[in-house]
Amino acid sequence: MRIGTALCIVSLSAGAASADAQKHDLDGGTMGRGRPASCLVDTPPRERCTFYPRNGDGSFAIQTSIGRYYANRAGPDAIQVDFDNGARMVDQGVFTRSRDDRACWVRRPDRRICAW
């Protein structure tokens, strides 16, 4: 299942001997290896970002130019989003998967997180 969104992560703790090993993240989860992606948070344009699979359950994180977003799976088509502003985690609420673009998650008409 492809999950798209914009949630990010930056400060990973080194604790594994292997490059493929899971890393612990700042939102209490484990994160896999990042890959380059194209992201959109709320309004265009798209930007280069890094997408990280998390927790092995469809959760993810993205690192964008504005910060780090963590998406924790809250249901089959829902994620709970936290934004790391550098000082603390800020709750962004629950987003649901877009019916128009499955790489996107939406909350109200004005919030959108996508990762392709």
KOLSE-212602 format. One record per atom (N, C-alpha, C): residue in three letters; residue number from 1; z, y, x. Coordinates in steps of 0.2 Angstrom, whole numbers, plus 5000, padded with zeros to 4 digits. Atoms other than C-alpha are relative to their C-alpha. Layout:
<pts>
<'Ala'; NUM; <Z; Y; X>>,
...
</pts>
This chain:
<pts>
<'Met'; 1; <5000; 4994; 5004>>,
<'Met'; 1; <5000; 5000; 5000>>,
<'Met'; 1; <5000; 5006; 5004>>,
<'Arg'; 2; <5001; 4994; 4996>>,
<'Arg'; 2; <4995; 5017; 5007>>,
<'Arg'; 2; <5005; 5005; 4997>>,
<'Ile'; 3; <4996; 4995; 5003>>,
<'Ile'; 3; <5008; 5030; 5005>>,
<'Ile'; 3; <4999; 5007; 5004>>,
<'Gly'; 4; <5001; 4994; 4997>>,
<'Gly'; 4; <5004; 5048; 5008>>,
<'Gly'; 4; <5004; 5005; 4998>>,
<'Thr'; 5; <4996; 4995; 5001>>,
<'Thr'; 5; <5014; 5063; 5009>>,
<'Thr'; 5; <5002; 5004; 5006>>,
<'Ala'; 6; <4998; 4996; 4994>>,
<'Ala'; 6; <5021; 5076; 5020>>,
<'Ala'; 6; <5008; 5000; 5001>>,
<'Leu'; 7; <4993; 5000; 4998>>,
<'Leu'; 7; <5038; 5072; 5027>>,
<'Leu'; 7; <5001; 4999; 5007>>,
<'Cys'; 8; <5000; 5000; 4993>>,
<'Cys'; 8; <5043; 5074; 5044>>,
<'Cys'; 8; <5006; 4998; 5004>>,
<'Ile'; 9; <4994; 5002; 4996>>,
<'Ile'; 9; <5054; 5069; 5058>>,
<'Ile'; 9; <4999; 5002; 5007>>,
<'Val'; 10; <5002; 4998; 4993>>,
<'Val'; 10; <5056; 5075; 5076>>,
<'Val'; 10; <5005; 4997; 5005>>,
<'Ser'; 11; <4995; 5003; 4995>>,
<'Ser'; 11; <5072; 5070; 5085>>,
<'Ser'; 11; <5002; 4993; 4999>>,
<'Leu'; 12; <4999; 5007; 5001>>,
<'Leu'; 12; <5072; 5052; 5087>>,
<'Leu'; 12; <5004; 4998; 5006>>,
<'Ser'; 13; <4995; 5002; 4995>>,
<'Ser'; 13; <5086; 5043; 5096>>,
<'Ser'; 13; <4997; 4994; 5004>>,
<'Ala'; 14; <5002; 5005; 4996>>,
<'Ala'; 14; <5081; 5032; 5110>>,
<'Ala'; 14; <5005; 4994; 5000>>,
<'Gly'; 15; <4995; 5005; 5000>>,
<'Gly'; 15; <5089; 5015; 5108>>,
<'Gly'; 15; <4997; 4993; 5001>>,
<'Ala'; 16; <5004; 5006; 5000>>,
<'Ala'; 16; <5076; 5002; 5109>>,
<'Ala'; 16; <4997; 4999; 5007>>,
<'Ala'; 17; <5003; 5002; 4993>>,
<'Ala'; 17; <5069; 4993; 5125>>,
<'Ala'; 17; <4993; 5001; 4999>>,
<'Ser'; 18; <5007; 5001; 5000>>,
<'Ser'; 18; <5052; 4991; 5118>>,
<'Ser'; 18; <4997; 5006; 4996>>,
<'Ala'; 19; <5003; 4994; 5003>>,
<'Ala'; 19; <5040; 5005; 5112>>,
<'Ala'; 19; <4998; 4998; 4993>>,
<'Asp'; 20; <5001; 5002; 5007>>,
<'Asp'; 20; <5037; 4995; 5096>>,
<'Asp'; 20; <5006; 5000; 4996>>,
<'Ala'; 21; <4994; 5001; 5004>>,
<'Ala'; 21; <5055; 4994; 5091>>,
<'Ala'; 21; <5001; 5006; 4996>>,
<'Gln'; 22; <4998; 4995; 5005>>,
<'Gln'; 22; <5062; 5004; 5077>>,
<'Gln'; 22; <5005; 5005; 5003>>,
<'Lys'; 23; <4995; 4994; 4997>>,
<'Lys'; 23; <5071; 5021; 5081>>,
<'Lys'; 23; <5004; 5002; 4994>>,
<'His'; 24; <4996; 4997; 5005>>,
<'His'; 24; <5085; 5028; 5071>>,
<'His'; 24; <4998; 5008; 4999>>,
<'Asp'; 25; <5002; 4993; 5002>>,
<'Asp'; 25; <5081; 5045; 5062>>,
<'Asp'; 25; <5006; 5004; 4998>>,
<'Leu'; 26; <4995; 4995; 5002>>,
<'Leu'; 26; <5091; 5060; 5057>>,
<'Leu'; 26; <5002; 5000; 4993>>,
<'Asp'; 27; <4998; 5001; 5007>>,
<'Asp'; 27; <5091; 5055; 5039>>,
<'Asp'; 27; <5003; 4993; 4998>>,
<'Gly'; 28; <4996; 5006; 5001>>,
<'Gly'; 28; <5100; 5039; 5041>>,
<'Gly'; 28; <4996; 4993; 4999>>,
<'Gly'; 29; <5004; 5006; 5000>>,
<'Gly'; 29; <5085; 5027; 5042>>,
<'Gly'; 29; <4997; 4998; 5006>>,
<'Thr'; 30; <5004; 5002; 4994>>,
<'Thr'; 30; <5074; 5018; 5054>>,
<'Thr'; 30; <4993; 5002; 5000>>,
<'Met'; 31; <5007; 4998; 5000>>,
<'Met'; 31; <5057; 5024; 5059>>,
<'Met'; 31; <4996; 4996; 5005>>,
<'Gly'; 32; <5004; 5004; 4996>>,
<'Gly'; 32; <5042; 5015; 5066>>,
<'Gly'; 32; <4996; 5005; 5004>>,
<'Arg'; 33; <5004; 4996; 4995>>,
<'Arg'; 33; <5029; 5022; 5078>>,
<'Arg'; 33; <4996; 5005; 4996>>,
<'Gly'; 34; <5004; 4995; 5004>>,
<'Gly'; 34; <5020; 5038; 5072>>,
<'Gly'; 34; <4993; 5000; 5002>>,
<'Arg'; 35; <5007; 5000; 4999>>,
<'Arg'; 35; <5002; 5040; 5070>>,
<'Arg'; 35; <4997; 5007; 4998>>,
<'Pro'; 36; <5003; 4994; 5002>>,
<'Pro'; 36; <4991; 5056; 5069>>,
<'Pro'; 36; <4997; 5000; 4992>>,
<'Ala'; 37; <5002; 5000; 5007>>,
<'Ala'; 37; <4987; 5061; 5051>>,
<'Ala'; 37; <4998; 5007; 4998>>,
<'Ser'; 38; <5002; 4993; 5002>>,
<'Ser'; 38; <4981; 5076; 5041>>,
<'Ser'; 38; <5005; 5001; 4994>>,
<'Cys'; 39; <4995; 4998; 5006>>,
<'Cys'; 39; <4995; 5084; 5029>>,
<'Cys'; 39; <4999; 5006; 4997>>,
<'Leu'; 40; <5000; 4994; 5004>>,
<'Leu'; 40; <4996; 5096; 5016>>,
<'Leu'; 40; <5007; 5001; 4997>>,
<'Val'; 41; <4994; 4999; 5003>>,
<'Val'; 41; <5013; 5103; 5010>>,
<'Val'; 41; <4999; 5006; 4996>>,
<'Asp'; 42; <5001; 4994; 5005>>,
<'Asp'; 42; <5012; 5114; 4994>>,
<'Asp'; 42; <4993; 5003; 4999>>,
<'Thr'; 43; <5006; 4996; 5001>>,
<'Thr'; 43; <4997; 5124; 4998>>,
<'Thr'; 43; <4995; 4999; 5006>>,
<'Pro'; 44; <5004; 5001; 4995>>,
<'Pro'; 44; <4981; 5122; 5008>>,
<'Pro'; 44; <5001; 5006; 5005>>,
<'Pro'; 45; <5004; 5005; 4998>>,
<'Pro'; 45; <4975; 5122; 5021>>,
<'Pro'; 45; <5004; 4993; 5003>>,
<'Arg'; 46; <4997; 5006; 4997>>,
<'Arg'; 46; <4978; 5104; 5028>>,
<'Arg'; 46; <5001; 5002; 5007>>,
<'Glu'; 47; <4999; 4999; 4993>>,
<'Glu'; 47; <4985; 5103; 5045>>,
<'Glu'; 47; <5001; 4993; 5004>>,
<'Arg'; 48; <4999; 5006; 4996>>,
<'Arg'; 48; <4987; 5090; 5059>>,
<'Arg'; 48; <5008; 4999; 4999>>,
<'Cys'; 49; <4992; 5001; 5001>>,
<'Cys'; 49; <5004; 5081; 5057>>,
<'Cys'; 49; <5000; 4993; 5003>>,
<'Thr'; 50; <4999; 5007; 4998>>,
<'Thr'; 50; <5012; 5065; 5063>>,
<'Thr'; 50; <5004; 4996; 4994>>,
<'Phe'; 51; <4997; 5004; 5005>>,
<'Phe'; 51; <5016; 5051; 5050>>,
<'Phe'; 51; <5004; 4994; 5003>>,
<'Tyr'; 52; <4996; 5005; 4998>>,
<'Tyr'; 52; <5030; 5039; 5052>>,
<'Tyr'; 52; <5002; 4996; 4995>>,
<'Pro'; 53; <4998; 5004; 5005>>,
<'Pro'; 53; <5033; 5024; 5042>>,
<'Pro'; 53; <5008; 4999; 5001>>,
<'Arg'; 54; <4993; 5000; 4999>>,
<'Arg'; 54; <5052; 5022; 5038>>,
<'Arg'; 54; <5003; 4994; 4996>>,
<'Asn'; 55; <4996; 5005; 5004>>,
<'Asn'; 55; <5064; 5008; 5033>>,
<'Asn'; 55; <4997; 4994; 4997>>,
<'Gly'; 56; <5004; 5006; 5002>>,
<'Gly'; 56; <5050; 4995; 5029>>,
<'Gly'; 56; <5000; 4999; 4993>>,
<'Asp'; 57; <5000; 5001; 5007>>,
<'Asp'; 57; <5051; 4999; 5011>>,
<'Asp'; 57; <4995; 5005; 4996>>,
<'Gly'; 58; <5005; 4995; 5003>>,
<'Gly'; 58; <5037; 5012; 5008>>,
<'Gly'; 58; <5003; 5007; 5002>>,
<'Ser'; 59; <4998; 4993; 4998>>,
<'Ser'; 59; <5048; 5027; 5014>>,
<'Ser'; 59; <4996; 5002; 5006>>,
<'Phe'; 60; <5004; 4998; 4994>>,
<'Phe'; 60; <5040; 5038; 5027>>,
<'Phe'; 60; <5003; 5007; 5002>>,
<'Ala'; 61; <4999; 4994; 4998>>,
<'Ala'; 61; <5042; 5054; 5037>>,
<'Ala'; 61; <4994; 5004; 5003>>,
<'Ile'; 62; <5006; 4996; 4996>>,
<'Ile'; 62; <5030; 5068; 5043>>,
<'Ile'; 62; <5003; 5006; 5004>>,
<'Gln'; 63; <4999; 4994; 4996>>,
<'Gln'; 63; <5031; 5081; 5056>>,
<'Gln'; 63; <4994; 5005; 4999>>,
<'Thr'; 64; <5005; 4994; 5001>>,
<'Thr'; 64; <5022; 5097; 5052>>,
<'Thr'; 64; <5002; 5006; 5004>>,
<'Ser'; 65; <4998; 4994; 4996>>,
<'Ser'; 65; <5021; 5114; 5060>>,
<'Ser'; 65; <5006; 5004; 4997>>,
<'Ile'; 66; <4994; 4997; 5004>>,
<'Ile'; 66; <5034; 5120; 5047>>,
<'Ile'; 66; <5007; 4996; 5001>>,
<'Gly'; 67; <4993; 5004; 5000>>,
<'Gly'; 67; <5047; 5106; 5050>>,
<'Gly'; 67; <4999; 4993; 4999>>,
<'Arg'; 68; <5000; 5008; 5001>>,
<'Arg'; 68; <5051; 5088; 5047>>,
<'Arg'; 68; <5002; 4999; 4992>>,
<'Tyr'; 69; <4999; 5002; 5007>>,
<'Tyr'; 69; <5051; 5080; 5030>>,
<'Tyr'; 69; <5001; 4992; 5000>>,
<'Tyr'; 70; <4998; 5007; 5001>>,
<'Tyr'; 70; <5059; 5063; 5025>>,
<'Tyr'; 70; <4999; 4998; 4993>>,
<'Ala'; 71; <5001; 5003; 5007>>,
<'Ala'; 71; <5053; 5053; 5010>>,
<'Ala'; 71; <5004; 4994; 4999>>,
<'Asn'; 72; <4997; 5006; 5001>>,
<'Asn'; 72; <5065; 5040; 5004>>,
<'Asn'; 72; <4998; 4997; 4993>>,
<'Arg'; 73; <5003; 5003; 5006>>,
<'Arg'; 73; <5058; 5028; 4992>>,
<'Arg'; 73; <5006; 4999; 4994>>,
<'Ala'; 74; <4995; 5000; 5005>>,
<'Ala'; 74; <5067; 5030; 4975>>,
<'Ala'; 74; <4998; 4996; 4994>>,
<'Gly'; 75; <5003; 5004; 5006>>,
<'Gly'; 75; <5056; 5019; 4964>>,
<'Gly'; 75; <4993; 4998; 5002>>,
<'Pro'; 76; <5007; 5002; 4999>>,
<'Pro'; 76; <5038; 5011; 4963>>,
<'Pro'; 76; <4996; 5006; 5001>>,
<'Asp'; 77; <5005; 4994; 5000>>,
<'Asp'; 77; <5030; 5029; 4961>>,
<'Asp'; 77; <5005; 5006; 5001>>,
<'Ala'; 78; <4995; 4994; 4999>>,
<'Ala'; 78; <5045; 5040; 4966>>,
<'Ala'; 78; <5003; 5000; 5007>>,
<'Ile'; 79; <4996; 4999; 4993>>,
<'Ile'; 79; <5052; 5047; 4983>>,
<'Ile'; 79; <5005; 5006; 4999>>,
<'Gln'; 80; <4995; 4994; 5000>>,
<'Gln'; 80; <5067; 5058; 4986>>,
<'Gln'; 80; <4999; 5003; 5007>>,
<'Val'; 81; <5003; 4997; 4994>>,
<'Val'; 81; <5062; 5071; 4999>>,
<'Val'; 81; <5006; 5005; 5003>>,
<'Asp'; 82; <4996; 4995; 4996>>,
<'Asp'; 82; <5073; 5080; 5012>>,
<'Asp'; 82; <4997; 5003; 5005>>,
<'Phe'; 83; <5003; 4996; 4995>>,
<'Phe'; 83; <5068; 5094; 5023>>,
<'Phe'; 83; <5005; 5001; 5005>>,
<'Asp'; 84; <4995; 4998; 4995>>,
<'Asp'; 84; <5076; 5096; 5040>>,
<'Asp'; 84; <4998; 5007; 5003>>,
<'Asn'; 85; <5002; 4994; 4997>>,
<'Asn'; 85; <5077; 5114; 5044>>,
<'Asn'; 85; <5003; 5002; 5007>>,
<'Gly'; 86; <4997; 4999; 4993>>,
<'Gly'; 86; <5085; 5112; 5061>>,
<'Gly'; 86; <5007; 5000; 5000>>,
<'Ala'; 87; <4993; 4999; 5001>>,
<'Ala'; 87; <5102; 5115; 5055>>,
<'Ala'; 87; <5004; 4995; 4996>>,
<'Arg'; 88; <4998; 5005; 5005>>,
<'Arg'; 88; <5104; 5103; 5040>>,
<'Arg'; 88; <4995; 4997; 4996>>,
<'Met'; 89; <5005; 5003; 5005>>,
<'Met'; 89; <5095; 5092; 5028>>,
<'Met'; 89; <5000; 5004; 4993>>,
<'Val'; 90; <5001; 4996; 5007>>,
<'Val'; 90; <5089; 5102; 5012>>,
<'Val'; 90; <4997; 4996; 4995>>,
<'Asp'; 91; <5002; 5004; 5005>>,
<'Asp'; 91; <5087; 5092; 4997>>,
<'Asp'; 91; <4994; 5003; 4996>>,
<'Gln'; 92; <5006; 4997; 5003>>,
<'Gln'; 92; <5069; 5095; 4990>>,
<'Gln'; 92; <4999; 4997; 4993>>,
<'Gly'; 93; <5001; 5003; 5007>>,
<'Gly'; 93; <5071; 5083; 4974>>,
<'Gly'; 93; <4996; 4994; 5000>>,
<'Val'; 94; <5003; 5007; 5000>>,
<'Val'; 94; <5062; 5068; 4968>>,
<'Val'; 94; <4992; 5002; 4998>>,
<'Phe'; 95; <5007; 4999; 5001>>,
<'Phe'; 95; <5043; 5068; 4969>>,
<'Phe'; 95; <4997; 4994; 4997>>,
<'Thr'; 96; <5003; 5006; 5002>>,
<'Thr'; 96; <5031; 5056; 4960>>,
<'Thr'; 96; <4993; 5000; 5002>>,
<'Arg'; 97; <5006; 5001; 4997>>,
<'Arg'; 97; <5015; 5049; 4966>>,
<'Arg'; 97; <4994; 5003; 4995>>,
<'Ser'; 98; <5006; 4997; 5004>>,
<'Ser'; 98; <4999; 5059; 4960>>,
<'Ser'; 98; <4996; 4995; 4997>>,
<'Arg'; 99; <5005; 5005; 5003>>,
<'Arg'; 99; <4987; 5050; 4948>>,
<'Arg'; 99; <4993; 5002; 5003>>,
<'Asp'; 100; <5006; 4998; 4997>>,
<'Asp'; 100; <4973; 5060; 4956>>,
<'Asp'; 100; <4998; 4999; 5007>>,
<'Asp'; 101; <5001; 5002; 4993>>,
<'Asp'; 101; <4976; 5057; 4974>>,
<'Asp'; 101; <5006; 4996; 5002>>,
<'Arg'; 102; <4994; 5005; 4998>>,
<'Arg'; 102; <4987; 5042; 4979>>,
<'Arg'; 102; <5003; 5002; 5007>>,
<'Ala'; 103; <4997; 4998; 4994>>,
<'Ala'; 103; <4990; 5050; 4996>>,
<'Ala'; 103; <5005; 5006; 4999>>,
<'Cys'; 104; <4996; 4994; 5002>>,
<'Cys'; 104; <5000; 5064; 4987>>,
<'Cys'; 104; <5005; 4998; 4996>>,
<'Trp'; 105; <4994; 5000; 5004>>,
<'Trp'; 105; <5017; 5066; 4979>>,
<'Trp'; 105; <5001; 5007; 4997>>,
<'Val'; 106; <5000; 4993; 5003>>,
<'Val'; 106; <5020; 5080; 4967>>,
<'Val'; 106; <5007; 5001; 4996>>,
<'Arg'; 107; <4994; 4998; 5004>>,
<'Arg'; 107; <5035; 5089; 4959>>,
<'Arg'; 107; <4999; 5006; 4997>>,
<'Arg'; 108; <5002; 4994; 5004>>,
<'Arg'; 108; <5032; 5101; 4945>>,
<'Arg'; 108; <4993; 5002; 5002>>,
<'Pro'; 109; <5007; 4998; 4998>>,
<'Pro'; 109; <5015; 5110; 4946>>,
<'Pro'; 109; <4999; 5003; 5007>>,
<'Asp'; 110; <5001; 4996; 4994>>,
<'Asp'; 110; <5019; 5120; 4962>>,
<'Asp'; 110; <5002; 4996; 5006>>,
<'Arg'; 111; <4998; 5004; 4994>>,
<'Arg'; 111; <5026; 5106; 4974>>,
<'Arg'; 111; <4995; 4994; 5001>>,
<'Arg'; 112; <5005; 5005; 4998>>,
<'Arg'; 112; <5014; 5094; 4983>>,
<'Arg'; 112; <5001; 4998; 5007>>,
<'Ile'; 113; <4999; 5003; 4993>>,
<'Ile'; 113; <5016; 5083; 4999>>,
<'Ile'; 113; <4995; 4995; 5000>>,
<'Cys'; 114; <5005; 5005; 4999>>,
<'Cys'; 114; <5001; 5074; 5005>>,
<'Cys'; 114; <4999; 4998; 5007>>,
<'Ala'; 115; <5001; 5002; 4994>>,
<'Ala'; 115; <4997; 5064; 5020>>,
<'Ala'; 115; <4994; 4995; 5000>>,
<'Trp'; 116; <5006; 5004; 5000>>,
<'Trp'; 116; <4980; 5056; 5024>>,
<'Trp'; 116; <4999; 4997; 5007>>,
</pts>
